[in-house]
Amino acid sequence: MAENGNWLVEVKPWYVIGSTDDNPDITKYMGYYQLKIGYHLGEAVLSAKGQYNWNTGYGGAEVGLSYPVTKHVRLYTQVYSGYGESLIDYNFNQTRVGVGVMLNDIF
């Protein structure tokens, strides 16, 4: 993770090792990396993350916003659109909206 002022950036590369019998096409939809960017807006944190496979054109992206309620609890909202939102539904294109409570900061 790299941090500069209010900006935070994180890159997570991955590669499938071993058998892909259960999910033979997972890299087709998930690609080989995830990029996450965050920006501190005062006490709030705006974040975006996504993964993309340049060869197939499949990927997904999430935008989130968290705001502190107490010292250790934050309110979190997110919107996700694309493939790879979960390992169960990685090969289905979907759009989801979520609201919840965060116990750890996003970065």
C-alpha distances in whole Angstrom, upper triangle without the diagonal:
4,7,10,13,13,10,7,6,4,7,9,12,15,19,22,24,28,30,29,32,31,29,30,28,25,23,26,24,21,20,17,14,12,10,9,10,11,13,15,19,20,20,19,16,16,14,14,13,15,16,19,22,23,26,27,26,25,22,21,19,18,18,18,19,19,21,22,25,25,23,22,22,21,23,21,22,21,23,22,24,24,24,22,22,23,24,27,28,25,28,29,28,28,27,26,26,25,25,24,23,20,20,16,14,12,9
4,7,10,11,8,6,5,6,9,12,15,18,22,25,27,31,33,32,36,34,32,33,31,28,26,28,26,23,22,20,16,14,12,11,10,10,12,14,17,19,19,19,15,16,14,15,15,17,18,21,23,24,27,29,27,26,23,22,20,19,19,19,19,20,21,22,26,26,24,23,24,22,24,22,24,22,24,24,25,26,26,24,24,26,27,31,30,28,31,32,30,30,29,28,28,27,27,26,25,22,22,18,16,14,10
4,7,7,6,4,6,9,12,15,18,22,25,29,31,34,36,35,39,37,35,36,34,30,29,30,29,25,25,23,19,17,14,12,10,9,10,11,14,16,16,16,13,14,13,15,16,18,20,23,26,27,30,31,29,29,25,24,21,20,19,18,18,18,19,20,24,24,22,21,22,21,23,21,23,22,24,24,26,27,28,26,26,27,29,32,32,30,33,33,32,31,29,29,28,27,26,26,24,21,21,18,15,13,10
4,6,5,7,9,12,15,18,21,25,28,32,34,37,39,38,42,40,38,39,36,33,31,33,31,28,27,25,22,19,16,14,11,11,10,11,14,15,16,17,14,15,15,16,18,20,22,25,28,28,32,33,31,30,27,26,23,22,20,20,19,19,20,21,25,25,23,24,24,23,24,23,24,24,25,26,28,29,30,29,28,30,32,35,35,33,35,36,34,33,31,30,29,29,28,28,27,24,24,21,17,16,13
4,6,8,11,15,18,21,24,28,31,35,37,40,42,41,44,43,40,41,39,36,34,35,33,30,30,28,25,22,19,16,13,11,9,9,11,12,14,14,13,14,15,17,19,22,25,27,30,31,34,35,33,32,29,27,24,22,20,19,18,18,19,19,23,23,21,22,23,21,23,22,23,24,25,26,29,30,32,31,30,32,34,37,36,34,37,37,35,34,32,31,29,28,27,27,26,23,23,20,17,16,14
4,7,10,14,17,20,24,27,31,34,36,39,41,40,43,41,38,39,37,34,32,34,31,28,28,27,23,20,17,14,11,8,5,5,8,9,11,11,9,10,12,14,16,20,23,25,29,29,33,34,31,30,27,25,21,19,17,16,14,15,15,16,20,21,19,20,20,18,20,19,20,20,22,23,26,28,29,28,27,29,32,34,34,32,34,34,32,31,28,27,26,25,24,24,23,20,21,18,14,14,12
4,7,10,14,17,20,24,27,30,33,36,38,36,39,38,35,36,34,31,29,30,28,25,25,23,20,17,13,11,7,6,5,7,10,12,13,12,10,10,10,12,14,17,19,22,25,26,29,30,28,27,23,22,18,17,15,15,14,15,16,18,22,23,21,21,21,19,20,19,19,19,20,21,23,25,26,25,24,27,29,32,31,29,31,32,30,28,26,26,24,24,23,23,23,20,21,18,14,13,11
4,7,10,14,17,20,24,27,29,33,34,33,36,34,32,33,31,28,26,28,26,22,22,21,17,14,11,8,6,5,6,8,12,14,14,13,10,10,9,10,11,15,17,20,23,24,27,28,26,25,22,20,17,16,14,14,14,14,16,18,22,22,21,20,20,18,19,18,19,18,19,20,22,23,24,23,22,24,26,29,28,26,29,29,28,27,25,24,23,22,22,22,21,18,19,16,12,10,8
4,7,10,13,17,20,24,26,30,31,30,33,32,29,30,28,25,23,24,22,19,19,17,13,11,8,6,5,6,9,12,15,18,18,16,13,12,10,10,10,12,14,17,19,20,24,25,23,22,19,17,15,15,14,14,16,16,19,21,24,25,24,22,22,20,21,19,20,18,19,19,20,21,22,20,20,22,24,27,26,24,26,27,26,25,24,24,23,23,23,23,23,20,21,17,14,12,9
4,7,10,13,17,20,22,26,28,27,30,28,26,27,25,22,20,22,20,17,16,14,10,8,6,5,6,9,12,15,18,20,20,18,15,14,11,11,9,11,12,15,18,19,22,23,22,21,17,16,14,14,15,15,17,17,20,22,25,26,24,23,23,21,22,19,20,18,19,18,20,20,20,18,18,20,21,24,24,22,24,25,24,24,23,23,23,22,23,23,22,19,20,17,14,11,9
4,6,10,13,17,19,23,25,23,27,26,23,24,22,19,16,19,18,14,13,11,7,6,5,6,9,12,15,18,21,24,24,22,18,17,13,12,9,10,10,12,15,16,19,20,19,18,15,15,14,15,16,17,19,20,23,25,28,29,28,26,26,24,25,22,22,20,20,18,19,19,18,16,17,18,19,23,23,20,22,24,23,23,23,23,24,23,25,25,24,22,22,19,17,14,12
4,7,10,13,16,19,21,20,23,22,20,21,19,16,14,17,16,12,11,9,5,5,6,8,12,14,18,21,24,26,26,23,20,19,15,14,11,10,10,12,14,16,18,19,19,17,15,15,14,15,17,18,21,21,25,26,29,30,28,26,26,24,25,22,22,20,20,18,19,18,17,15,16,16,16,20,20,17,20,22,22,22,23,23,24,23,25,24,24,21,22,19,18,15,13
4,7,11,13,17,19,18,21,21,18,18,17,14,12,15,14,11,9,6,4,6,9,11,15,18,21,24,27,30,29,27,23,22,18,16,13,12,10,11,12,14,16,17,18,16,14,15,16,17,20,21,24,25,28,30,33,33,32,30,29,28,28,25,25,23,23,20,20,19,17,15,17,17,16,20,20,17,19,22,22,23,24,24,26,26,28,27,28,25,26,23,22,18,17
4,7,9,13,15,14,18,17,15,15,14,12,10,13,13,10,9,5,6,8,12,14,18,21,24,27,30,33,32,30,26,25,21,19,15,14,11,12,12,15,16,17,18,16,15,16,17,19,21,23,26,27,30,32,34,35,34,31,31,29,30,27,27,24,24,21,21,19,17,14,16,16,14,18,19,15,18,21,21,23,24,24,26,26,28,28,28,26,26,24,23,20,19
4,6,10,12,11,15,16,13,13,13,11,8,12,13,11,9,6,8,12,15,18,21,24,28,31,34,36,36,33,29,28,24,22,18,16,13,14,12,15,15,16,18,17,16,18,19,21,24,26,29,30,34,35,38,39,37,34,34,33,33,30,30,27,26,23,23,20,18,15,18,17,15,18,19,16,17,21,22,24,26,26,29,29,31,31,31,29,30,27,27,24,23
4,7,8,8,11,12,10,10,11,9,8,11,13,11,10,9,11,14,18,20,24,27,31,33,36,39,38,35,32,30,27,24,20,18,15,15,14,17,16,17,19,17,17,19,21,23,26,28,31,32,35,37,39,40,39,36,35,34,34,31,31,28,27,24,23,21,18,15,18,16,14,17,18,15,16,20,22,24,26,27,29,29,32,31,32,30,31,29,29,26,25
4,7,8,12,13,12,12,13,12,12,15,17,15,14,12,14,17,21,23,27,30,34,36,39,41,40,38,34,33,30,27,24,22,19,19,18,20,20,20,22,21,20,22,24,26,29,31,34,35,38,39,41,42,41,37,37,36,37,34,34,31,31,27,27,24,21,18,21,19,16,19,21,18,19,23,25,27,29,30,32,32,34,34,34,32,32,30,31,28,27
4,7,9,11,12,11,14,13,13,16,18,17,17,15,18,21,24,27,30,33,37,39,42,45,43,41,37,36,33,30,27,25,21,22,20,23,22,22,24,23,23,25,27,29,32,33,36,37,41,42,44,44,43,40,39,39,39,36,36,33,33,29,29,26,23,20,23,20,17,19,21,19,20,24,26,28,31,31,34,34,36,36,36,34,34,33,33,31,30
4,6,8,9,8,12,12,13,15,17,17,17,16,19,22,25,28,32,34,38,41,43,46,44,42,38,37,33,31,27,25,22,22,20,23,21,21,24,22,22,24,27,29,32,34,37,38,41,42,44,45,44,41,40,39,39,36,36,33,32,29,28,25,22,19,22,19,16,17,19,17,18,22,25,27,30,30,33,33,36,35,36,35,35,34,34,32,32
4,6,5,5,8,8,10,12,14,14,14,14,17,20,23,26,30,32,36,39,41,44,42,40,36,35,31,29,25,22,19,19,17,20,19,18,21,18,19,21,24,26,30,31,35,36,39,41,42,43,43,39,38,37,37,34,33,30,29,26,25,22,18,16,19,17,13,14,16,14,14,18,21,23,26,27,30,30,33,33,34,33,34,33,33,30,31
4,6,6,9,10,13,14,16,16,17,18,21,23,27,29,33,35,39,42,44,46,45,42,39,37,34,31,28,25,22,22,20,23,21,20,23,20,21,23,26,28,32,33,37,38,41,43,44,45,45,41,40,39,39,36,35,32,31,27,26,23,20,18,20,18,14,14,16,15,15,18,22,24,27,28,31,32,34,34,36,35,36,35,35,33,33
4,6,9,9,12,14,14,15,17,18,20,21,25,27,31,33,37,39,42,44,42,39,36,35,31,29,26,23,20,21,20,23,22,20,22,19,20,21,24,25,29,30,34,35,38,40,41,42,42,38,37,36,35,32,32,29,28,24,24,21,17,15,17,14,11,11,13,12,13,16,19,21,24,25,28,28,31,31,32,31,33,32,33,30,31
4,6,5,9,10,11,11,13,14,17,18,22,24,28,30,34,37,39,42,40,37,34,32,29,26,22,20,17,17,16,19,18,16,18,15,16,17,21,22,26,28,31,33,36,38,39,41,41,37,36,35,34,31,30,26,25,21,21,18,14,12,15,12,9,10,11,9,9,13,16,18,21,22,26,26,29,29,31,30,31,31,31,28,29
4,6,8,9,11,12,13,14,17,19,23,25,29,32,36,38,41,44,42,39,36,34,30,27,24,21,18,17,15,18,16,14,17,15,16,19,22,24,28,30,34,35,39,41,42,44,43,40,39,37,37,33,32,29,27,24,22,19,15,14,17,15,12,13,14,11,11,15,17,20,23,25,28,29,32,33,34,33,35,33,34,31,31
4,6,5,7,9,10,12,15,17,20,23,27,30,33,36,38,41,40,37,34,32,28,25,21,18,15,14,12,14,13,11,13,11,13,15,19,21,25,28,31,33,37,39,41,42,42,39,38,36,35,31,30,27,25,21,19,16,12,11,15,14,12,13,12,9,8,12,14,17,21,22,26,27,30,31,33,32,34,32,32,29,30
4,5,6,6,8,10,12,14,17,20,23,26,30,33,35,38,37,34,30,28,25,22,18,15,12,12,10,14,13,11,13,11,11,13,16,18,22,24,28,30,33,35,37,39,38,35,34,32,32,28,27,23,22,18,17,14,10,8,12,11,9,10,10,7,7,11,13,16,19,20,23,24,27,28,29,28,30,29,29,25,26
4,5,5,5,6,10,12,15,18,22,25,28,32,34,37,36,33,30,27,24,21,17,14,10,9,7,11,10,9,11,9,10,12,15,18,22,24,28,30,33,35,38,39,39,36,35,33,32,29,27,24,22,19,17,14,11,10,13,13,11,14,13,10,10,13,15,17,20,21,24,25,28,29,31,29,31,29,28,25,25
4,6,6,9,12,14,17,20,23,26,30,33,35,38,37,34,31,28,25,21,18,14,11,9,6,9,8,6,8,7,9,12,15,18,22,25,29,31,34,37,39,41,41,38,36,34,33,30,28,24,22,18,16,13,10,10,14,14,13,15,13,10,9,12,13,16,19,21,24,26,29,30,32,31,33,31,31,27,27
4,6,9,11,12,15,17,21,24,27,30,32,35,34,31,28,25,22,18,15,12,9,7,7,10,10,8,8,5,6,8,12,15,19,21,25,27,31,34,36,38,38,35,33,31,30,26,24,21,18,15,13,9,6,6,10,11,11,12,10,7,6,9,10,12,15,17,20,22,25,26,29,27,30,28,28,24,25
4,7,8,9,12,14,18,21,24,27,29,33,32,29,25,23,19,16,13,9,6,6,7,10,11,10,10,7,6,8,11,13,17,19,23,25,29,31,33,35,35,32,30,28,28,24,23,19,18,14,13,10,7,6,9,10,9,12,11,7,9,11,12,14,16,17,20,21,24,25,26,25,27,25,25,21,22
4,6,8,11,14,18,21,25,28,30,33,33,30,26,24,20,17,13,10,6,5,4,8,9,9,9,8,7,10,12,15,19,21,25,27,30,33,35,37,36,34,33,30,30,26,25,22,20,16,15,12,10,9,13,14,13,16,15,11,12,14,15,17,18,20,23,24,27,27,29,27,29,27,26,22,22
4,7,10,14,17,21,24,27,30,33,32,30,26,24,20,17,14,11,8,8,7,10,11,12,13,12,10,12,14,17,20,22,25,27,31,33,35,37,36,33,32,30,30,27,26,23,22,19,18,16,13,12,15,15,14,18,17,14,15,18,18,20,21,23,25,25,28,28,29,27,28,26,25,22,21
4,7,10,13,17,20,24,26,29,29,26,22,21,17,14,11,9,6,7,9,11,13,14,14,13,10,11,12,14,17,19,22,24,27,29,32,33,32,30,29,27,27,24,23,20,20,17,17,15,14,12,14,15,15,18,18,14,16,19,18,20,20,21,23,23,26,26,27,24,26,23,22,18,17
4,7,10,13,17,20,23,26,25,22,19,17,13,11,7,6,5,8,10,13,15,16,15,13,10,10,10,11,13,15,18,20,23,26,28,30,29,27,26,24,24,20,20,17,16,14,14,13,13,11,12,13,14,18,17,14,16,18,17,18,18,19,20,20,22,22,23,21,22,20,18,15,14
4,7,10,14,17,20,23,23,20,16,14,11,8,5,6,6,9,12,14,17,18,16,15,12,11,9,10,12,14,17,18,22,24,27,28,27,26,25,22,23,19,19,16,16,14,15,15,15,14,14,16,17,21,20,17,19,20,19,19,19,19,20,20,22,22,23,20,22,19,17,14,13
4,7,10,14,16,19,19,16,12,11,7,6,4,7,9,12,16,17,21,21,19,17,14,12,10,9,10,11,13,15,18,20,23,25,24,22,21,19,19,16,16,14,14,13,15,16,16,15,14,16,18,22,21,18,21,22,20,20,18,18,18,18,19,19,20,17,19,16,14,10,9
4,7,10,13,16,16,14,10,8,6,5,6,9,12,15,18,19,23,23,21,20,16,14,11,10,10,10,12,14,16,19,22,24,23,22,21,18,19,16,16,14,15,15,16,18,19,18,17,20,22,25,24,22,24,24,22,22,20,20,19,19,20,20,20,18,19,17,14,10,9
4,7,10,12,13,10,7,6,4,6,9,12,15,18,22,23,27,27,24,23,19,17,13,12,10,9,9,11,13,15,19,20,19,19,18,15,16,14,14,13,15,16,18,20,21,20,19,21,24,26,26,24,26,26,24,23,21,20,19,18,18,18,18,16,17,15,11,8,8
4,6,9,10,8,6,5,6,9,12,15,19,21,25,26,29,30,27,26,22,20,16,14,12,11,10,11,12,15,18,20,19,19,18,16,16,14,15,15,17,18,20,22,24,24,22,24,27,30,29,27,30,29,27,26,23,22,20,20,19,19,19,17,19,16,12,11,10
4,6,7,6,5,6,9,12,15,19,22,25,28,30,33,33,31,29,26,23,19,17,14,12,10,10,10,12,16,17,16,17,16,14,15,14,15,16,18,20,23,25,27,26,24,27,29,32,31,30,32,32,30,28,25,24,22,20,19,19,18,16,17,15,11,11,10
4,6,5,6,7,10,14,17,20,24,27,30,31,35,35,32,31,27,24,20,18,14,12,10,10,9,12,15,17,17,18,17,14,14,14,15,16,18,21,23,26,28,28,26,28,31,34,32,31,34,33,31,28,25,24,21,20,19,19,18,17,19,17,14,13,14
4,6,8,10,13,17,20,24,27,30,34,35,39,38,36,34,31,28,24,21,18,15,12,11,9,11,14,15,14,16,16,14,15,15,17,19,21,24,27,30,32,31,28,31,34,36,35,34,37,36,34,32,28,27,24,22,20,20,19,17,19,17,14,15,15
4,7,10,13,17,20,23,27,30,34,35,39,38,36,34,30,27,23,20,17,14,11,9,6,7,10,11,11,13,12,10,12,13,15,17,20,23,26,29,31,30,27,29,32,34,33,33,36,35,33,30,27,25,22,20,18,17,16,14,15,14,11,12,13
4,7,10,14,17,20,24,27,31,32,36,35,32,30,27,24,20,17,13,10,7,6,4,7,10,12,13,13,12,9,10,10,11,13,16,19,22,25,27,26,24,26,29,31,30,30,32,31,29,27,24,21,19,17,15,15,14,12,14,13,10,11,12
4,6,10,13,17,20,23,27,29,32,32,29,27,23,20,17,14,11,8,6,5,7,9,13,15,14,14,13,10,11,9,11,12,15,17,20,22,24,23,21,23,26,28,27,27,29,29,27,24,22,20,17,16,15,15,14,12,14,12,9,8,9
4,7,11,14,18,21,24,26,29,29,26,24,21,17,14,11,8,6,5,7,9,12,15,18,18,18,16,12,12,10,10,10,12,14,17,19,21,21,19,21,25,27,26,24,27,26,24,22,19,17,15,15,14,15,15,14,16,15,11,9,11
4,7,10,14,17,21,22,26,25,23,21,17,14,11,8,6,5,6,8,12,14,18,20,19,18,17,14,13,11,10,9,11,12,14,17,18,18,16,18,21,24,23,21,24,23,21,19,17,16,15,14,14,15,15,14,16,14,11,8,9
4,7,11,13,17,19,22,22,19,17,14,11,7,6,4,6,9,12,15,18,21,23,23,22,20,17,16,13,12,9,10,10,12,13,15,15,13,16,19,22,20,19,21,20,18,17,15,14,14,14,15,17,18,16,19,17,14,11,12
4,7,10,14,16,19,19,17,15,11,8,6,5,7,9,12,14,18,20,23,25,25,23,21,19,18,15,14,11,11,9,11,12,13,12,11,14,16,19,18,16,18,18,16,16,14,14,15,15,17,18,19,17,19,17,15,11,12
4,7,10,13,16,15,13,11,7,5,4,6,9,12,15,17,21,24,27,29,28,26,25,22,21,18,16,13,12,9,9,9,10,9,10,13,15,17,16,13,15,15,14,14,13,14,15,16,19,20,21,20,22,20,18,15,15
4,7,10,13,12,11,9,5,6,7,9,12,15,19,21,25,27,30,32,31,29,28,25,24,21,19,16,15,12,11,9,9,8,10,12,13,16,15,12,13,14,13,14,15,16,18,19,22,23,24,22,25,23,21,17,18
4,6,9,9,7,6,4,7,9,12,15,18,22,24,28,31,33,35,35,33,31,29,28,24,22,19,17,14,12,10,9,9,12,14,15,18,16,12,13,14,13,15,16,18,20,22,25,26,28,26,28,26,25,21,21
4,5,6,6,6,6,10,12,16,19,22,25,28,32,34,37,39,38,36,35,32,31,28,26,22,20,17,15,12,11,11,14,16,16,18,17,13,13,15,14,17,18,21,23,25,28,29,31,29,31,29,28,24,24
4,6,5,8,9,12,14,18,21,24,27,30,34,36,39,41,41,39,37,35,34,30,28,25,22,19,17,14,14,15,18,20,20,22,20,16,16,18,17,19,21,23,26,28,31,32,34,32,34,32,30,27,26
4,6,8,11,14,17,21,24,27,30,33,37,40,42,44,44,42,40,38,37,33,31,27,25,22,19,16,15,16,19,21,20,22,20,17,16,18,17,20,22,25,28,30,33,34,36,35,37,35,33,30,29
4,6,9,12,16,19,22,26,29,32,36,39,41,43,43,41,39,37,35,32,29,26,23,19,17,13,12,14,17,19,18,20,17,14,12,14,14,17,19,22,25,28,31,33,35,34,36,34,33,29,30
4,7,10,13,17,20,23,27,30,33,36,39,41,41,39,37,34,33,29,27,23,20,17,14,11,10,13,16,18,18,20,17,14,13,14,12,15,17,20,23,25,29,30,33,32,34,33,31,27,28
4,7,11,14,17,21,24,27,31,34,36,38,38,36,34,32,30,26,24,20,18,14,11,8,7,9,12,14,15,16,13,10,9,10,9,12,14,17,20,22,26,27,30,29,31,30,29,25,26
4,7,11,14,17,21,24,27,30,32,35,35,32,31,28,27,23,21,17,14,11,9,6,5,7,9,12,13,15,13,10,10,11,9,11,12,15,17,19,22,24,26,25,28,26,25,21,22
4,7,11,14,17,20,24,27,29,31,31,29,27,24,23,19,17,13,11,7,6,4,5,6,7,11,13,15,12,10,11,10,8,9,9,11,14,16,19,20,23,22,25,23,22,18,20
4,7,10,14,17,20,23,26,28,29,27,25,22,20,16,14,10,8,6,6,6,8,9,9,12,15,17,15,13,14,14,11,11,10,11,12,14,17,18,20,19,22,21,19,16,17
4,7,10,13,17,20,22,25,25,23,21,18,16,12,10,7,6,4,7,9,11,11,9,12,15,17,15,14,16,15,13,11,10,9,10,11,13,15,17,16,19,18,16,13,15
4,7,10,14,17,20,22,23,22,19,16,14,11,8,6,5,7,9,12,14,14,12,16,19,21,19,18,20,19,16,14,12,11,10,11,12,14,16,15,18,17,15,12,14
4,7,10,14,16,19,19,18,16,12,10,7,6,4,6,9,12,15,17,16,14,16,20,22,20,20,22,21,19,16,14,12,10,9,10,11,12,12,15,14,12,9,12
4,7,10,13,16,17,16,13,10,8,6,5,6,9,12,15,19,21,20,17,20,23,25,24,23,26,25,22,20,17,15,12,11,10,11,11,11,14,13,11,9,12
4,7,9,12,13,12,10,6,5,4,6,9,12,15,18,21,23,22,19,21,24,26,25,25,28,27,25,22,19,17,14,12,10,9,9,8,11,11,8,8,11
4,7,9,11,11,9,5,5,7,9,12,15,18,22,25,27,26,23,24,28,29,29,29,32,30,29,26,23,20,17,14,12,11,10,9,11,12,10,11,13
4,6,7,8,6,4,6,9,12,15,19,21,25,28,30,28,25,26,29,31,31,31,34,33,31,29,26,23,20,17,14,12,10,9,10,11,9,12,14
4,7,8,6,5,6,10,13,17,20,23,27,30,31,30,27,28,31,32,32,32,36,34,33,30,27,24,20,17,14,12,9,10,10,12,12,14,17
4,6,5,7,9,13,16,19,23,26,30,32,34,32,29,29,32,33,34,34,38,37,35,32,30,26,23,20,17,14,11,11,10,12,12,15,17
4,6,8,12,14,18,21,25,27,30,33,34,32,29,30,32,34,34,35,38,37,36,34,31,28,25,22,19,16,13,11,10,10,11,14,15
4,7,10,13,17,19,23,25,29,31,32,29,26,27,29,31,31,32,35,35,34,31,29,26,23,20,17,14,10,8,6,7,8,12,14
4,7,10,13,16,20,22,26,28,29,27,24,24,27,29,29,30,33,32,31,28,26,23,20,17,13,10,7,6,5,7,9,11,14
4,6,10,13,17,19,23,26,27,25,22,23,26,27,27,28,31,30,29,26,23,20,17,14,11,9,6,5,6,8,8,10,13
4,7,10,14,17,21,24,25,24,20,22,25,26,26,26,29,28,26,23,20,17,14,11,8,6,5,6,9,11,10,11,15
4,7,11,13,17,20,21,20,17,18,22,23,22,23,26,24,23,20,17,14,11,8,6,5,6,6,10,11,10,9,13
4,7,10,14,17,19,19,15,17,21,22,21,21,24,22,20,17,14,11,8,6,4,6,9,10,13,14,13,12,15
4,7,10,13,15,15,12,14,18,19,18,18,20,19,17,14,11,8,6,5,6,9,11,12,15,15,14,12,15
4,7,10,13,13,11,14,17,18,16,16,18,16,13,11,7,6,5,6,9,12,15,15,19,19,18,15,18
4,7,9,10,7,11,14,15,13,12,14,13,10,8,5,5,7,8,12,14,17,17,20,20,19,16,18
4,7,9,8,12,15,15,12,12,12,10,7,6,4,6,9,12,15,18,21,21,24,23,22,19,21
4,7,7,11,13,14,11,9,9,8,5,5,6,9,12,15,18,21,23,23,26,25,24,21,23
4,6,8,10,11,8,6,6,6,5,7,9,11,14,16,20,22,24,24,26,25,25,21,23
4,5,7,9,7,4,7,8,8,9,11,12,15,16,19,20,22,21,24,23,23,19,21
4,7,9,7,6,9,9,9,8,9,9,12,12,15,16,19,18,21,20,20,17,19
4,5,5,5,9,10,11,10,12,11,14,14,17,17,19,19,21,20,21,18,20
4,6,5,9,10,13,13,15,15,18,18,20,21,22,21,23,22,23,20,22
4,6,8,9,12,12,15,15,18,18,21,21,23,23,25,25,26,23,25
4,6,5,8,9,12,12,16,16,20,21,23,23,26,26,26,23,25
4,6,8,9,12,13,17,18,21,22,24,24,26,25,25,22,24
4,7,9,13,15,18,20,24,25,27,27,30,29,29,26,27
4,6,10,12,16,18,22,23,26,26,29,29,29,26,28
4,7,10,14,16,20,22,25,26,29,28,28,25,27
4,7,10,13,17,19,22,23,26,26,26,23,25
4,7,10,14,17,20,21,24,24,24,21,24
4,7,10,13,16,18,21,22,21,19,22
4,7,10,14,15,19,20,19,17,21
4,7,10,12,16,17,17,15,19
4,7,10,13,15,15,14,18
4,7,10,12,13,13,17
4,7,9,11,11,15
4,6,7,8,12
4,7,9,12
4,6,8
4,6
4
